[in-house]
Structures are given as structure tokens and as C-alpha cells.
Amino acid sequence: MSTLALFGGSPIRTKPFPTWPQSSEMIREHLLHTLENEQWGIGSKTISEFDRKFASYHDAKYCISVNSGTTALWVALKAADVKAGDEVIIPAYTFIATATAVLMANAVPVFADIDINTGNMDPNDIEHRITSKTKVILPVHIAGSPIDLNAINNLAKKHNIVVIEDAAQAHGATYGDKKIGALGQAGIFSFQSSKNMSAGEGGAIITNDESFADACFSYHNCGRIRNGEWYNHHRLGSNFRMSAFNAAILIPQLDSLAAQMELRDKNRNILDIFLDKIDGLRPMAMSAGATRSANHLYICKYDESKFDGISREIFFKAMQAEGIYTYQGYKPLYKEPLFITNENEYPWLKDLDYKSLNLVNTEKLSNKESVWLTHNHLLGDEEDIQDIMDAFEKVTTEMQSDPKSFLEFTLK
Ligand SMILES: Cc1ncc(COP(=O)(O)O)c(C=O)c1O
């Protein structure tokens, strides 16, 4: 085996991986058509076409497009009747927006632990957190990998609670024989730059419930009601509307998504099979009932004990030196400074002790085990995927055959 790049050898990879997001002739045509023939904002046919197509793609009746995944979450929480002081159960292993949308609705995020094998919120860690104030369970399909929605929906039904799926990372993913997103009361998506469908920014809420869709319409459009008067405001909503240009960029992506998903599936599978054979690395499992991940991120787990205690951070350094950018990803959300220092700004959180929360699996995955690769790596060709595997093999083989030089490196 050649010398590791970390110790002065040649890196395995010197070329860039496919970039993201990707433009296309179809996207250019749709943008130009909207620019020259349609309204650019509210009332645009391009926006209603996107809403119709996105809902239908995700097996839902209604879609309300908005300007971000974060505002989609806030709008959906408000439409679910979340009021000041209500509690919303969320995982602590997710992007901060899942929690901030709850805070922005003047509600209380209640963190549940994850299943260490899937990264998704653990349905068995939810019930004992339910109180008379719990209004919503907000599961996240982490990395695009569907959570066990039957388990969550059964729990919600038993306690008369609403389920809103945070599907920000899960465009096109399936649970059983259905697309995720509208398998509870509603679901939200993000179209921010990194997402598998991207308009730079953007979001959407989907649902099968007409009155819920009407409430979302109102909250995202200054409190107006459908077909109501322009200067007639019924709710404390705001302008969270999507621009027609974002919708134009997204419509053709509903067609290109299928081929991209197949490529990501294929490459994820190759990596899973390969990593399964490396002692000390494990691919993530899918939750019960999940049939297809959107593979927004490729996550695997690092086991320090198989590498003589060499930290994951040193492993990252060695992989990055080989030209493969692996990294930690999320930290437990309750550790974020906002939960600890802003008592004056958020007085309703004052008596909550987020500081001493310790969700064992969330901490373990985040602080010790998680190894992330972004989804654009999965859009690579055979040679690209081979480079990733070669780097994993080169680094882990060296770590196991000569741990001393890594431990010395740690001390530098
Ligand atoms: C799980 C999750 N929820 C919510 C969001 C918020 O979406 P946005 O960045 O579009 O506001 C994101 C992504 O950024 C996300 O990954």
C-alpha cells in the first residue's frame, strides 16, 4: 500500500466530484418562459403548475410552495394549531431549522433520541415524552432515509397528536409502496442549494387535508384566505411565498430526479456492500417499513475500538488528505448556544434544562461515530466511486496495520 497523503504520499483523488446543483437546457427553457410570459410572483401559472406537479409526484392532493423549508415548517406548525407553550417532539439529530421553527411558533421543542443504526428518531423514545401539552410529533427523514411512519402514526393516533413529516432531505423517498411527505397530517420539503431538488432557496408543504392546506395558504400569504379580498387578513401570517422563478427551476427537476435517484441508489449500494466488509466501518440501516431512501447524505459509522482508539477526527484528516471530504455533520441540537444563553429572548424556555440533556445515541453517533459524504459524491461514475472506496481502504488498512504513527500524529 502506498504512503498515506496525510504522511506525505500522493492522494488517491485529485479531481473534483460532480458539482451540485446542476443546470440543464430544460431549466433554462422554463426560466426563460416564465421570465417572458408569466407573472413573476403571486398568481403565476408557473407556481400553480409546480404545486400541482409536486403534490401529485408525492402522492398528495395539495401543495403550498413557500420560500424555504424553515418557513414551510413554521407554516405547517401553525396550521396544525400549535399555540404558545405547546410542545413539539423532534429529534436532536437534525438541522437546526427543525427546532427553530418550533421556537418561532412560540412552542417548546422536546427532544427525543435516535435509533443509532438508522439515525432516525427512535419511535420507542417518544411515548414517555408525551404530555397534555404535546401538539405535534415532527419526525425527520434523516439523510433522506424514511423513518418508521407506521410506528409514529400509531403513537400519534393513540394520543390524538398531529404528525408533520420533516422531509426537507427526502424528495422522492418511499415508505411501503407510497412516497413520504403526506403519510401523516402533512410534510415539508426544502429546495435550498444542497437539497436533491434545488432552486437555491425554496420550500413546500404537502397534505391530503383541504382545510389544513387552506390554513397553510393563509399563513404563507399574509393571513389572507383563498379567494378572499386582498386587504383582508385573518391570521398572523406573513409573506412566505415562492417566486415563480424558483418554481420554474424546480418543475424540470421532477423529471430529472428519477435518473439521479437511480444513480444514487446504485452507488449507495456499492458503498454499503464495500463498507460492510471493512472492520470498523458500518453503513447505516434503513428504518422498518422504509423502502427507498432519497440518499441526500451518505452516512456510515466509525468504530474507534477497531482502530486502537484512533479518533474519528484523525480518520477524517487522513480521508481529506486523500481527496475525499468526509466529516462529522450534526451535533446534538440541545447543545447549541441558543438553547443555553437566550433565556431573556425566550422566557418560555427559562425553566427547561436543555443543558443537562444527554441523549445517549444522539451523542454517540454525533460525537464518535458519524461519517458523512454529501450526495453529489453519489452522482459520480464508476471511477469516482472506486476512488472513494480506495481511500476508505487505504486509510483504514494503514490505521489498523500501523496505529502508532496515527497516535503519534494525534499528539502533534
Ligand atoms: C431536516 C431539515 N429541516 C429543515 C430544513 C430547512 O430548510 P431551509 O434551509 O430550506 O430553510 C433543512 C435544510 O436546510 C433540513 O435539512
The ligand as an SDF file (V2000), in Angstrom:
LIG
                    3D

 16 16  0  0  0  0  0  0  0  0999 V2000
  -34.0290   18.3980    8.1570 C   0  0  0  0  0  0  0  0  0  0  0  0
  -34.1620   19.8140    7.6930 C   0  0  0  0  0  0  0  0  0  0  0  0
  -35.2300   20.5360    8.0840 N   0  0  0  0  0  0  0  0  0  0  0  0
  -35.4030   21.7960    7.6790 C   0  0  0  0  0  0  0  0  0  0  0  0
  -34.5010   22.4100    6.8320 C   0  0  0  0  0  0  0  0  0  0  0  0
  -34.6960   23.8450    6.4850 C   0  0  0  0  0  0  0  0  0  0  0  0
  -34.7640   24.1010    5.1330 O   0  0  0  0  0  0  0  0  0  0  0  0
  -34.2860   25.5240    4.5450 P   0  0  0  0  0  0  0  0  0  0  0  0
  -32.8120   25.5900    4.6230 O   0  0  0  0  0  0  0  0  0  0  0  0
  -34.8240   25.4980    3.1460 O   0  0  0  0  0  0  0  0  0  0  0  0
  -34.9450   26.5770    5.3610 O   0  0  0  0  0  0  0  0  0  0  0  0
  -33.3850   21.6850    6.3840 C   0  0  0  0  0  0  0  0  0  0  0  0
  -32.3770   22.1970    5.4250 C   0  0  0  0  0  0  0  0  0  0  0  0
  -31.7370   23.1130    5.3510 O   0  0  0  0  0  0  0  0  0  0  0  0
  -33.2040   20.3610    6.8300 C   0  0  0  0  0  0  0  0  0  0  0  0
  -32.1380   19.6330    6.4520 O   0  0  0  0  0  0  0  0  0  0  0  0
  1  2  1  0
  2  3  1  0
  2 15  2  0
  3  4  2  0
  4  5  1  0
  5  6  1  0
  5 12  2  0
  6  7  1  0
  7  8  1  0
  8  9  2  0
  8 10  1  0
  8 11  1  0
 12 13  1  0
 12 15  1  0
 13 14  2  0
 15 16  1  0
M  END
$$$$
